Amino acid sequence: MRSVSGKQLCKIVERKGWILKRVTGSHHIYAKVDVGEILSIPVHKNRDLKIGTLRALMKIAQLSEEDLR
């Protein structure tokens, strides 16, 4: 699995229809009406997300590995 930074993941989920609701500290909080969940993406400079964190966020956002390309 390719690792991405928090900034890159924010751009990907915005393209998939997620809407930025607020920024709390270093976390960007996204929501999507038809999913009914929130997505909290940690954005720490340009560091890559840990694989476990990335997989959990992808599961909530209903993303596949193809979406990361």
N, CA, C and O atoms as a CHARMM CRD file, in Angstrom:
* protein
*
  276
    1    1 MET  N      0.84300  -1.18000   0.00000 PROA 1      0.00000
    2    1 MET  CA     0.00000   0.00000   0.00000 PROA 1      0.00000
    3    1 MET  C      0.88200   1.23400   0.00000 PROA 1      0.00000
    4    1 MET  O      1.86400   1.30500   0.73900 PROA 1      0.00000
    5    2 ARG  N      0.53700   2.18800  -0.81600 PROA 2      0.00000
    6    2 ARG  CA     1.26100   3.44700  -0.92100 PROA 2      0.00000
    7    2 ARG  C      0.84300   4.36900   0.21500 PROA 2      0.00000
    8    2 ARG  O     -0.34900   4.54800   0.46100 PROA 2      0.00000
    9    3 SER  N      1.80600   4.95000   0.90400 PROA 3      0.00000
   10    3 SER  CA     1.50300   5.86100   2.00000 PROA 3      0.00000
   11    3 SER  C      1.33600   7.28000   1.46000 PROA 3      0.00000
   12    3 SER  O      2.02800   7.68000   0.52500 PROA 3      0.00000
   13    4 VAL  N      0.43000   8.02200   2.04500 PROA 4      0.00000
   14    4 VAL  CA     0.19900   9.40500   1.64000 PROA 4      0.00000
   15    4 VAL  C      0.19800  10.28500   2.88200 PROA 4      0.00000
   16    4 VAL  O      0.02500   9.80400   4.00200 PROA 4      0.00000
   17    5 SER  N      0.39400  11.57800   2.66400 PROA 5      0.00000
   18    5 SER  CA     0.36000  12.51500   3.78500 PROA 5      0.00000
   19    5 SER  C     -1.08600  12.91000   4.07600 PROA 5      0.00000
   20    5 SER  O     -1.98900  12.62600   3.29000 PROA 5      0.00000
   21    6 GLY  N     -1.28900  13.56000   5.20200 PROA 6      0.00000
   22    6 GLY  CA    -2.61800  14.02900   5.56100 PROA 6      0.00000
   23    6 GLY  C     -3.14900  15.03700   4.55100 PROA 6      0.00000
   24    6 GLY  O     -4.33400  15.02200   4.21500 PROA 6      0.00000
   25    7 LYS  N     -2.26800  15.91700   4.06500 PROA 7      0.00000
   26    7 LYS  CA    -2.67500  16.91600   3.07000 PROA 7      0.00000
   27    7 LYS  C     -3.16900  16.24700   1.79800 PROA 7      0.00000
   28    7 LYS  O     -4.18800  16.64700   1.23500 PROA 7      0.00000
   29    8 GLN  N     -2.43400  15.21200   1.33900 PROA 8      0.00000
   30    8 GLN  CA    -2.82800  14.51200   0.12300 PROA 8      0.00000
   31    8 GLN  C     -4.16200  13.79900   0.31500 PROA 8      0.00000
   32    8 GLN  O     -5.00700  13.81000  -0.58000 PROA 8      0.00000
   33    9 LEU  N     -4.35400  13.18500   1.47000 PROA 9      0.00000
   34    9 LEU  CA    -5.61400  12.48100   1.73900 PROA 9      0.00000
   35    9 LEU  C     -6.78400  13.46200   1.78000 PROA 9      0.00000
   36    9 LEU  O     -7.88600  13.12700   1.34500 PROA 9      0.00000
   37   10 CYS  N     -6.55700  14.66400   2.29700 PROA 10     0.00000
   38   10 CYS  CA    -7.61000  15.68700   2.30300 PROA 10     0.00000
   39   10 CYS  C     -8.06200  16.00400   0.87800 PROA 10     0.00000
   40   10 CYS  O     -9.25900  16.11200   0.61200 PROA 10     0.00000
   41   11 LYS  N     -7.10600  16.15200  -0.03100 PROA 11     0.00000
   42   11 LYS  CA    -7.44800  16.44500  -1.42200 PROA 11     0.00000
   43   11 LYS  C     -8.23300  15.29800  -2.05300 PROA 11     0.00000
   44   11 LYS  O     -9.17000  15.52400  -2.81900 PROA 11     0.00000
   45   12 ILE  N     -7.84400  14.06800  -1.72500 PROA 12     0.00000
   46   12 ILE  CA    -8.51600  12.89200  -2.29300 PROA 12     0.00000
   47   12 ILE  C     -9.96400  12.80500  -1.80600 PROA 12     0.00000
   48   12 ILE  O    -10.87200  12.57900  -2.60500 PROA 12     0.00000
   49   13 VAL  N    -10.18500  12.98400  -0.49500 PROA 13     0.00000
   50   13 VAL  CA   -11.55500  12.85800   0.01700 PROA 13     0.00000
   51   13 VAL  C    -12.43400  14.01200  -0.45300 PROA 13     0.00000
   52   13 VAL  O    -13.64100  13.83500  -0.61900 PROA 13     0.00000
   53   14 GLU  N    -11.85000  15.19100  -0.67000 PROA 14     0.00000
   54   14 GLU  CA   -12.63400  16.31000  -1.20500 PROA 14     0.00000
   55   14 GLU  C    -13.10500  16.00100  -2.61800 PROA 14     0.00000
   56   14 GLU  O    -14.22200  16.36200  -2.98900 PROA 14     0.00000
   57   15 ARG  N    -12.26600  15.33600  -3.41600 PROA 15     0.00000
   58   15 ARG  CA   -12.67500  14.93400  -4.76600 PROA 15     0.00000
   59   15 ARG  C    -13.78500  13.89300  -4.72600 PROA 15     0.00000
   60   15 ARG  O    -14.57000  13.79100  -5.66900 PROA 15     0.00000
   61   16 LYS  N    -13.86100  13.11600  -3.64400 PROA 16     0.00000
   62   16 LYS  CA   -14.88300  12.08100  -3.49800 PROA 16     0.00000
   63   16 LYS  C    -16.16600  12.59900  -2.86400 PROA 16     0.00000
   64   16 LYS  O    -17.07200  11.81600  -2.58000 PROA 16     0.00000
   65   17 GLY  N    -16.25700  13.91100  -2.63500 PROA 17     0.00000
   66   17 GLY  CA   -17.51100  14.48500  -2.16000 PROA 17     0.00000
   67   17 GLY  C    -17.57400  14.80900  -0.68300 PROA 17     0.00000
   68   17 GLY  O    -18.61800  15.25300  -0.20500 PROA 17     0.00000
   69   18 TRP  N    -16.49300  14.60500   0.06200 PROA 18     0.00000
   70   18 TRP  CA   -16.47600  14.94300   1.48500 PROA 18     0.00000
   71   18 TRP  C    -16.31900  16.44800   1.62800 PROA 18     0.00000
   72   18 TRP  O    -15.61900  17.08100   0.83700 PROA 18     0.00000
   73   19 ILE  N    -16.96500  17.01800   2.63100 PROA 19     0.00000
   74   19 ILE  CA   -16.96900  18.47200   2.83800 PROA 19     0.00000
   75   19 ILE  C    -16.24600  18.79900   4.14000 PROA 19     0.00000
   76   19 ILE  O    -16.54300  18.21900   5.18400 PROA 19     0.00000
   77   20 LEU  N    -15.30100  19.72600   4.07300 PROA 20     0.00000
   78   20 LEU  CA   -14.56800  20.15600   5.26200 PROA 20     0.00000
   79   20 LEU  C    -15.50300  20.96200   6.15400 PROA 20     0.00000
   80   20 LEU  O    -16.00600  22.01000   5.75000 PROA 20     0.00000
   81   21 LYS  N    -15.73300  20.47100   7.36100 PROA 21     0.00000
   82   21 LYS  CA   -16.62200  21.14900   8.30700 PROA 21     0.00000
   83   21 LYS  C    -15.86100  22.10300   9.21100 PROA 21     0.00000
   84   21 LYS  O    -16.31200  23.22100   9.46100 PROA 21     0.00000
   85   22 ARG  N    -14.69100  21.65800   9.71000 PROA 22     0.00000
   86   22 ARG  CA   -13.91100  22.51700  10.59300 PROA 22     0.00000
   87   22 ARG  C    -12.49400  21.96700  10.70000 PROA 22     0.00000
   88   22 ARG  O    -12.21300  20.83400  10.30900 PROA 22     0.00000
   89   23 VAL  N    -11.61900  22.79600  11.23800 PROA 23     0.00000
   90   23 VAL  CA   -10.25900  22.38200  11.54100 PROA 23     0.00000
   91   23 VAL  C    -10.06900  22.58000  13.03600 PROA 23     0.00000
   92   23 VAL  O    -10.20600  23.69000  13.55000 PROA 23     0.00000
   93   24 THR  N     -9.75400  21.50200  13.72400 PROA 24     0.00000
   94   24 THR  CA    -9.53700  21.55200  15.17100 PROA 24     0.00000
   95   24 THR  C     -8.08600  21.17500  15.41900 PROA 24     0.00000
   96   24 THR  O     -7.71800  20.00500  15.31700 PROA 24     0.00000
   97   25 GLY  N     -7.27200  22.15200  15.74000 PROA 25     0.00000
   98   25 GLY  CA    -5.84700  21.89400  15.91900 PROA 25     0.00000
   99   25 GLY  C     -5.23700  21.45200  14.61000 PROA 25     0.00000
  100   25 GLY  O     -5.28300  22.18000  13.61900 PROA 25     0.00000
  101   26 SER  N     -4.66200  20.25800  14.60000 PROA 26     0.00000
  102   26 SER  CA    -4.04200  19.75200  13.37700 PROA 26     0.00000
  103   26 SER  C     -4.91400  18.70700  12.68700 PROA 26     0.00000
  104   26 SER  O     -4.43600  17.98800  11.81000 PROA 26     0.00000
  105   27 HSD  N     -6.18200  18.61300  13.07000 PROA 27     0.00000
  106   27 HSD  CA    -7.08200  17.63500  12.47300 PROA 27     0.00000
  107   27 HSD  C     -8.14900  18.32800  11.62800 PROA 27     0.00000
  108   27 HSD  O     -8.81100  19.26300  12.07800 PROA 27     0.00000
  109   28 HSD  N     -8.29700  17.85500  10.41500 PROA 28     0.00000
  110   28 HSD  CA    -9.32300  18.36700   9.51500 PROA 28     0.00000
  111   28 HSD  C    -10.51700  17.43400   9.61500 PROA 28     0.00000
  112   28 HSD  O    -10.38400  16.22900   9.40500 PROA 28     0.00000
  113   29 ILE  N    -11.68100  17.98100   9.93300 PROA 29     0.00000
  114   29 ILE  CA   -12.89400  17.19900  10.16000 PROA 29     0.00000
  115   29 ILE  C    -13.78700  17.31400   8.91800 PROA 29     0.00000
  116   29 ILE  O    -14.21600  18.40500   8.54200 PROA 29     0.00000
  117   30 TYR  N    -14.05200  16.16700   8.29700 PROA 30     0.00000
  118   30 TYR  CA   -14.87900  16.10700   7.09300 PROA 30     0.00000
  119   30 TYR  C    -16.17300  15.36700   7.38900 PROA 30     0.00000
  120   30 TYR  O    -16.23000  14.52200   8.28200 PROA 30     0.00000
  121   31 ALA  N    -17.21200  15.69500   6.62900 PROA 31     0.00000
  122   31 ALA  CA   -18.50300  15.01000   6.73800 PROA 31     0.00000
  123   31 ALA  C    -19.05100  14.77400   5.33300 PROA 31     0.00000
  124   31 ALA  O    -18.72100  15.48900   4.38700 PROA 31     0.00000
  125   32 LYS  N    -19.89300  13.75600   5.22800 PROA 32     0.00000
  126   32 LYS  CA   -20.55700  13.45400   3.95900 PROA 32     0.00000
  127   32 LYS  C    -21.97700  13.02100   4.29400 PROA 32     0.00000
  128   32 LYS  O    -22.18500  12.16900   5.15800 PROA 32     0.00000
  129   33 VAL  N    -22.93300  13.59600   3.62400 PROA 33     0.00000
  130   33 VAL  CA   -24.34300  13.39600   3.94700 PROA 33     0.00000
  131   33 VAL  C    -24.75400  11.93300   3.81500 PROA 33     0.00000
  132   33 VAL  O    -25.35700  11.38300   4.73800 PROA 33     0.00000
  133   34 ASP  N    -24.44700  11.29700   2.70200 PROA 34     0.00000
  134   34 ASP  CA   -24.94200   9.93700   2.47200 PROA 34     0.00000
  135   34 ASP  C    -24.20700   8.86800   3.28300 PROA 34     0.00000
  136   34 ASP  O    -24.69700   7.74400   3.39000 PROA 34     0.00000
  137   35 VAL  N    -23.05700   9.18700   3.85100 PROA 35     0.00000
  138   35 VAL  CA   -22.32200   8.21800   4.66300 PROA 35     0.00000
  139   35 VAL  C    -22.76900   8.28900   6.11700 PROA 35     0.00000
  140   35 VAL  O    -22.87300   7.25900   6.78300 PROA 35     0.00000
  141   36 GLY  N    -23.03300   9.48300   6.61000 PROA 36     0.00000
  142   36 GLY  CA   -23.51400   9.64200   7.97700 PROA 36     0.00000
  143   36 GLY  C    -22.43400   9.52000   9.02900 PROA 36     0.00000
  144   36 GLY  O    -22.74200   9.32800  10.20600 PROA 36     0.00000
  145   37 GLU  N    -21.17700   9.62600   8.63500 PROA 37     0.00000
  146   37 GLU  CA   -20.07000   9.56700   9.57800 PROA 37     0.00000
  147   37 GLU  C    -19.18700  10.78100   9.38400 PROA 37     0.00000
  148   37 GLU  O    -19.31900  11.51300   8.40300 PROA 37     0.00000
  149   38 ILE  N    -18.28000  10.99000  10.33700 PROA 38     0.00000
  150   38 ILE  CA   -17.30000  12.04900  10.16600 PROA 38     0.00000
  151   38 ILE  C    -15.93900  11.41500   9.95300 PROA 38     0.00000
  152   38 ILE  O    -15.71100  10.26000  10.31300 PROA 38     0.00000
  153   39 LEU  N    -15.04600  12.17900   9.36800 PROA 39     0.00000
  154   39 LEU  CA   -13.70100  11.71800   9.06000 PROA 39     0.00000
  155   39 LEU  C    -12.73100  12.73800   9.63300 PROA 39     0.00000
  156   39 LEU  O    -12.76300  13.90600   9.24400 PROA 39     0.00000
  157   40 SER  N    -11.87600  12.32000  10.54500 PROA 40     0.00000
  158   40 SER  CA   -10.91600  13.21300  11.17700 PROA 40     0.00000
  159   40 SER  C     -9.52500  12.86600  10.66300 PROA 40     0.00000
  160   40 SER  O     -8.95700  11.83900  11.03300 PROA 40     0.00000
  161   41 ILE  N     -8.97900  13.72900   9.80700 PROA 41     0.00000
  162   41 ILE  CA    -7.68400  13.47200   9.17600 PROA 41     0.00000
  163   41 ILE  C     -6.60500  14.30000   9.86100 PROA 41     0.00000
  164   41 ILE  O     -6.68500  15.52800   9.87300 PROA 41     0.00000
  165   42 PRO  N     -5.59200  13.64000  10.43400 PROA 42     0.00000
  166   42 PRO  CA    -4.49400  14.39600  11.04700 PROA 42     0.00000
  167   42 PRO  C     -3.57000  14.95400   9.97100 PROA 42     0.00000
  168   42 PRO  O     -3.08800  14.21400   9.11300 PROA 42     0.00000
  169   43 VAL  N     -3.32900  16.24800  10.01900 PROA 43     0.00000
  170   43 VAL  CA    -2.44200  16.90000   9.06000 PROA 43     0.00000
  171   43 VAL  C     -1.27100  17.47000   9.84500 PROA 43     0.00000
  172   43 VAL  O     -1.35900  18.55400  10.42300 PROA 43     0.00000
  173   44 HSD  N     -0.16600  16.72000   9.85600 PROA 44     0.00000
  174   44 HSD  CA     1.02800  17.13500  10.57500 PROA 44     0.00000
  175   44 HSD  C      2.12600  17.41700   9.56600 PROA 44     0.00000
  176   44 HSD  O      2.87400  16.52700   9.16100 PROA 44     0.00000
  177   45 LYS  N      2.20200  18.69700   9.16700 PROA 45     0.00000
  178   45 LYS  CA     3.14400  19.15000   8.14300 PROA 45     0.00000
  179   45 LYS  C      2.94600  18.30200   6.90100 PROA 45     0.00000
  180   45 LYS  O      1.82500  18.18800   6.40500 PROA 45     0.00000
  181   46 ASN  N      4.00900  17.70700   6.39400 PROA 46     0.00000
  182   46 ASN  CA     3.87200  16.89500   5.18100 PROA 46     0.00000
  183   46 ASN  C      4.26800  15.44900   5.46200 PROA 46     0.00000
  184   46 ASN  O      4.69800  14.73500   4.55600 PROA 46     0.00000
  185   47 ARG  N      4.12400  15.01100   6.72300 PROA 47     0.00000
  186   47 ARG  CA     4.49700  13.64400   7.08500 PROA 47     0.00000
  187   47 ARG  C      3.42900  12.66000   6.62100 PROA 47     0.00000
  188   47 ARG  O      2.23200  12.94600   6.64900 PROA 47     0.00000
  189   48 ASP  N      3.90100  11.49500   6.19600 PROA 48     0.00000
  190   48 ASP  CA     2.98100  10.44400   5.76700 PROA 48     0.00000
  191   48 ASP  C      2.21100   9.89100   6.95700 PROA 48     0.00000
  192   48 ASP  O      2.72300   9.82700   8.07400 PROA 48     0.00000
  193   49 LEU  N      0.98000   9.49600   6.69400 PROA 49     0.00000
  194   49 LEU  CA     0.16000   8.85700   7.71800 PROA 49     0.00000
  195   49 LEU  C      0.66500   7.43500   7.94400 PROA 49     0.00000
  196   49 LEU  O      1.17400   6.79800   7.02200 PROA 49     0.00000
  197   50 LYS  N      0.52400   6.94600   9.15600 PROA 50     0.00000
  198   50 LYS  CA     0.86500   5.55900   9.42800 PROA 50     0.00000
  199   50 LYS  C     -0.13600   4.67300   8.69800 PROA 50     0.00000
  200   50 LYS  O     -1.29000   5.05300   8.50000 PROA 50     0.00000
  201   51 ILE  N      0.31900   3.49300   8.30300 PROA 51     0.00000
  202   51 ILE  CA    -0.50000   2.60400   7.48000 PROA 51     0.00000
  203   51 ILE  C     -1.81400   2.23200   8.16900 PROA 51     0.00000
  204   51 ILE  O     -2.85900   2.21000   7.51800 PROA 51     0.00000
  205   52 GLY  N     -1.78200   1.94100   9.46600 PROA 52     0.00000
  206   52 GLY  CA    -3.00100   1.58500  10.18500 PROA 52     0.00000
  207   52 GLY  C     -4.00500   2.72000  10.21600 PROA 52     0.00000
  208   52 GLY  O     -5.20600   2.50700  10.05400 PROA 52     0.00000
  209   53 THR  N     -3.50000   3.93700  10.42800 PROA 53     0.00000
  210   53 THR  CA    -4.36900   5.12000  10.42800 PROA 53     0.00000
  211   53 THR  C     -4.96700   5.32800   9.04700 PROA 53     0.00000
  212   53 THR  O     -6.15800   5.60500   8.91000 PROA 53     0.00000
  213   54 LEU  N     -4.13700   5.19400   8.03200 PROA 54     0.00000
  214   54 LEU  CA    -4.59200   5.37800   6.65200 PROA 54     0.00000
  215   54 LEU  C     -5.66800   4.35200   6.29300 PROA 54     0.00000
  216   54 LEU  O     -6.68000   4.70300   5.68600 PROA 54     0.00000
  217   55 ARG  N     -5.45900   3.09700   6.66000 PROA 55     0.00000
  218   55 ARG  CA    -6.45100   2.05200   6.34800 PROA 55     0.00000
  219   55 ARG  C     -7.78500   2.31300   7.05100 PROA 55     0.00000
  220   55 ARG  O     -8.84900   2.11900   6.46300 PROA 55     0.00000
  221   56 ALA  N     -7.72300   2.75100   8.30600 PROA 56     0.00000
  222   56 ALA  CA    -8.95500   3.03600   9.05000 PROA 56     0.00000
  223   56 ALA  C     -9.71300   4.20000   8.40600 PROA 56     0.00000
  224   56 ALA  O    -10.93600   4.14800   8.27700 PROA 56     0.00000
  225   57 LEU  N     -8.99700   5.23900   8.00500 PROA 57     0.00000
  226   57 LEU  CA    -9.63200   6.38800   7.35500 PROA 57     0.00000
  227   57 LEU  C    -10.20500   5.99500   6.00300 PROA 57     0.00000
  228   57 LEU  O    -11.28700   6.44800   5.63000 PROA 57     0.00000
  229   58 MET  N     -9.48400   5.15300   5.26400 PROA 58     0.00000
  230   58 MET  CA    -9.97300   4.70300   3.95700 PROA 58     0.00000
  231   58 MET  C    -11.24400   3.87100   4.10100 PROA 58     0.00000
  232   58 MET  O    -12.14000   3.95100   3.26100 PROA 58     0.00000
  233   59 LYS  N    -11.32200   3.07400   5.16400 PROA 59     0.00000
  234   59 LYS  CA   -12.51000   2.24500   5.38800 PROA 59     0.00000
  235   59 LYS  C    -13.73000   3.12000   5.65400 PROA 59     0.00000
  236   59 LYS  O    -14.80600   2.87000   5.11200 PROA 59     0.00000
  237   60 ILE  N    -13.56100   4.15100   6.49300 PROA 60     0.00000
  238   60 ILE  CA   -14.67200   5.05900   6.79200 PROA 60     0.00000
  239   60 ILE  C    -15.08800   5.82900   5.54700 PROA 60     0.00000
  240   60 ILE  O    -16.27700   6.00100   5.27600 PROA 60     0.00000
  241   61 ALA  N    -14.07500   6.29900   4.77800 PROA 61     0.00000
  242   61 ALA  CA   -14.35300   7.11600   3.59100 PROA 61     0.00000
  243   61 ALA  C    -14.74100   6.28100   2.38200 PROA 61     0.00000
  244   61 ALA  O    -15.06300   6.82600   1.32600 PROA 61     0.00000
  245   62 GLN  N    -14.71200   4.95600   2.52900 PROA 62     0.00000
  246   62 GLN  CA   -15.04100   4.03700   1.44100 PROA 62     0.00000
  247   62 GLN  C    -14.13800   4.26800   0.22900 PROA 62     0.00000
  248   62 GLN  O    -14.60500   4.38600  -0.90300 PROA 62     0.00000
  249   63 LEU  N    -12.83100   4.32900   0.50000 PROA 63     0.00000
  250   63 LEU  CA   -11.83500   4.50600  -0.55600 PROA 63     0.00000
  251   63 LEU  C    -11.12500   3.19200  -0.81700 PROA 63     0.00000
  252   63 LEU  O    -11.02300   2.34500   0.07000 PROA 63     0.00000
  253   64 SER  N    -10.64000   3.02900  -2.02100 PROA 64     0.00000
  254   64 SER  CA    -9.82500   1.85500  -2.36200 PROA 64     0.00000
  255   64 SER  C     -8.39000   2.32400  -2.58400 PROA 64     0.00000
  256   64 SER  O     -8.11200   3.52300  -2.59400 PROA 64     0.00000
  257   65 GLU  N     -7.49100   1.37200  -2.76100 PROA 65     0.00000
  258   65 GLU  CA    -6.09800   1.72800  -3.00800 PROA 65     0.00000
  259   65 GLU  C     -5.95600   2.45500  -4.33800 PROA 65     0.00000
  260   65 GLU  O     -5.04500   3.26400  -4.51100 PROA 65     0.00000
  261   66 GLU  N     -6.85200   2.17200  -5.27700 PROA 66     0.00000
  262   66 GLU  CA    -6.82600   2.85100  -6.57500 PROA 66     0.00000
  263   66 GLU  C     -7.09400   4.35000  -6.42600 PROA 66     0.00000
  264   66 GLU  O     -6.59800   5.15000  -7.21900 PROA 66     0.00000
  265   67 ASP  N     -7.87100   4.72900  -5.41800 PROA 67     0.00000
  266   67 ASP  CA    -8.18600   6.13900  -5.21500 PROA 67     0.00000
  267   67 ASP  C     -6.97600   6.93600  -4.76300 PROA 67     0.00000
  268   67 ASP  O     -6.95300   8.15800  -4.91100 PROA 67     0.00000
  269   68 LEU  N     -5.96300   6.26200  -4.21100 PROA 68     0.00000
  270   68 LEU  CA    -4.77300   6.94900  -3.72800 PROA 68     0.00000
  271   68 LEU  C     -3.81600   7.32100  -4.83600 PROA 68     0.00000
  272   68 LEU  O     -2.85700   8.05400  -4.59400 PROA 68     0.00000
  273   69 ARG  N     -4.04300   6.84200  -6.03300 PROA 69     0.00000
  274   69 ARG  CA    -3.12800   7.11400  -7.14400 PROA 69     0.00000
  275   69 ARG  C     -3.43900   8.38500  -7.84800 PROA 69     0.00000
  276   69 ARG  O     -2.75300   8.74500  -8.80500 PROA 69     0.00000
